[in-house]
Amino acid sequence: MNPLDKITGTIVAGLAIAIVIAVVNSMAAQPFAMGTGLKGIVIWLHVGAGVAWIGLLYYFNFVQVPSIAQANADEDGPGPAAITKYVAPRALLWFRWAALVTWITGATYLYLNGVLGDAFELGMRTGNPYATTIGIGAWMGTIMLFNVWVLIWPNQKKVLGIVEATAEEKAKAARTAFLASRTNTMLSIPMLMSMVGAGHGFLM
């Protein structure tokens, strides 16, 4: 059976390859340290969940939203029902949980490095440039997480018919979710720059 036939098999195969590389690399470099290993696992999960979160955010903004608008404008076309009934709910499921896992693992990594409080204080108390840079990214990620769970998901449930709503309520919910999603797309650019910059010379 080909593991690529199913998404679970694909993910398991990818994880297995990554584990083999990590083990061989750590054996070649230095003896395995428990603290270093735990941090490595946490940051690995953080990056993986972050890729899923931001990837889906960009999918919604660059692909789904314009596609639905185009489908609505096409009077002779099939309409957006397949997207809103089958694709959007599943994408939103992965989207919101990936956002939460990204934030939790990011905060955990900062805690394990002893800079969680300093990062959320933007390094103002210690003058730590790493805490300032990573802290800016952490605050933007926190705002984005809030938008996902408090503004986007509750309003999308109305838009998709998961929660009953009037036509007027659906229109208002669609606008709120749209603006929150666009805000997250905007913030993702400096957020990613801050996250990467913290480990590469603090260039923002």
Secondary structure, DSSP 8 states (H G I E B T S, - for coil): --GGGSHHHHHHHHHHHHHHHHHHHHHHHS---HHHHHHHHHHHHHHHHHHHHHHHHHHIIIIIHHHHHHHHH-TTS--SHHIIIIIHHHHHHHHHHHHHHHHHHHHHHHHHTT-HHHHHTTTTTT--HHHHHHHHHHHHHHHHHHIIIIIIHHHHHHHTTSS---HHHHHHHHHHHHHHHHHHHHHHHHHHHHHHHHTTTT--
